[in-house]
């Protein structure tokens, strides 16, 4: 028997968070997002199974899009004996950086069949700042 704790699963430095697998699964279930750039907009599509539009909040502030929500458990019978719970419940919050100059008043969101679609129009070309090369002195 070795006295080294390095390979002991309780002291394995490569596995600092042994339960992250379950947390990662929950995160993937609530808040996964596809981002597509079209000619005129950035489109964010999120699966929000078992949620309604009232369960989701969308905010744009300082060129950051934040989407948060909560999927609540619908099991209410306290006398029932639960054998297994595989569906994920809980809250999520995702933030995405947006291009500088986005007009927050033009952001549109649509909720359909458990899928949230957010369309963020691209800012006009004139809103983008020109790149300036700065000379370095001795």
C-alpha positions as a printed Julia matrix, in Angstrom:
138×3 Matrix{Float64}:
   0.0    0.0     0.0
   1.36   3.38   -0.97
   1.29   6.33    1.4
   0.88   8.7    -1.52
  -2.42  10.57   -1.46
  -2.01  11.71   -5.06
  -4.02   8.86   -6.59
  -6.58   8.72   -3.8
  -9.89   9.98   -5.28
 -10.49  12.09   -2.17
  -7.22  13.93   -2.72
  -6.94  13.87   -6.5
  -5.84  17.34   -7.6
  -7.23  16.71  -11.1
 -10.73  16.34   -9.71
 -11.18  19.37   -7.5
 -14.93  19.35   -8.1
 -16.06  15.7    -8.09
 -19.77  16.51   -8.49
 -19.46  18.92  -11.41
 -20.88  16.3   -13.78
 -24.38  16.6   -12.36
 -24.13  20.38  -12.17
 -22.94  20.47  -15.78
 -25.9   18.33  -16.87
 -28.33  20.71  -15.15
 -26.61  23.68  -16.75
 -26.82  22.06  -20.18
 -30.51  21.38  -19.67
 -31.37  24.93  -18.61
 -29.7   27.72  -20.52
 -28.01  26.05  -23.48
 -27.79  28.53  -26.32
 -27.07  28.6   -30.06
 -25.79  31.92  -31.43
 -26.03  32.64  -35.14
 -24.93  35.78  -36.96
 -27.05  36.71  -39.95
 -26.56  39.63  -42.32
 -28.57  42.0   -40.11
 -28.65  40.48  -36.62
 -27.26  38.18  -33.97
 -29.8   35.46  -33.16
 -29.78  33.64  -29.8
 -31.87  30.46  -29.55
 -32.34  28.75  -26.2
 -34.25  25.6   -25.3
 -36.44  26.26  -22.28
 -38.39  23.01  -21.78
 -41.32  23.15  -19.39
 -41.09  26.92  -19.04
 -43.4   29.73  -20.09
 -42.48  33.25  -21.12
 -43.37  34.38  -17.59
 -40.54  32.17  -16.24
 -37.89  33.97  -18.33
 -36.38  37.45  -17.99
 -34.35  39.21  -20.71
 -32.3   42.36  -20.09
 -29.84  44.43  -22.13
 -27.51  46.74  -20.25
 -24.1   48.16  -21.17
 -23.87  46.03  -24.34
 -24.55  42.82  -22.38
 -27.56  40.56  -23.01
 -28.62  38.67  -19.88
 -31.18  35.86  -19.97
 -32.34  34.3   -16.73
 -35.15  32.0   -15.72
 -36.37  29.24  -13.5
 -37.99  25.89  -14.17
 -40.02  24.87  -11.14
 -40.9   21.35  -10.07
 -44.56  20.56  -10.63
 -44.7   17.64   -8.18
 -47.09  18.67   -5.4
 -48.33  15.46   -3.75
 -46.49  15.3    -0.44
 -47.74  11.77    0.35
 -46.37  10.29   -2.89
 -43.17   8.28   -2.73
 -40.78   9.55   -5.4
 -38.58   6.79   -6.84
 -36.53   8.79   -9.32
 -36.21  12.37  -10.54
 -34.39  12.7   -13.87
 -35.86  15.93  -15.15
 -33.9   19.01  -14.17
 -35.33  21.93  -12.26
 -33.78  25.11  -11.06
 -32.67  28.49  -12.23
 -30.18  29.64  -14.85
 -28.57  32.91  -15.84
 -26.55  33.52  -19.01
 -24.84  36.73  -20.11
 -23.53  37.47  -23.6
 -21.4   40.39  -24.75
 -22.95  42.34  -27.61
 -21.29  44.54  -30.23
 -20.79  48.12  -29.14
 -23.61  50.42  -30.21
 -26.5   47.92  -30.16
 -29.87  49.66  -29.79
 -31.5   47.8   -26.88
 -34.94  49.12  -27.83
 -34.8   47.13  -31.1
 -34.07  43.74  -29.49
 -36.94  41.3   -30.14
 -37.78  38.06  -28.34
 -40.21  35.28  -29.24
 -41.21  32.3   -27.13
 -42.6   29.32  -29.02
 -42.98  25.63  -28.08
 -40.4   25.74  -25.29
 -37.86  27.61  -27.38
 -36.76  31.2   -26.81
 -35.47  33.19  -29.8
 -33.83  36.56  -29.25
 -32.91  38.74  -32.22
 -30.39  41.53  -31.65
 -30.05  43.85  -34.67
 -26.49  44.71  -35.62
 -25.5   48.31  -34.95
 -25.12  50.59  -37.97
 -21.6   50.77  -39.41
 -21.32  54.42  -38.36
 -21.76  53.4   -34.71
 -18.55  51.39  -34.81
 -15.5   53.32  -33.73
 -12.55  53.53  -36.09
  -9.38  51.7   -35.14
  -6.51  54.03  -34.28
  -2.89  52.97  -34.31
  -1.01  54.43  -31.33
   2.7   55.09  -31.79
   5.07  54.02  -29.02
   7.73  56.57  -28.08
  11.2   55.82  -26.73
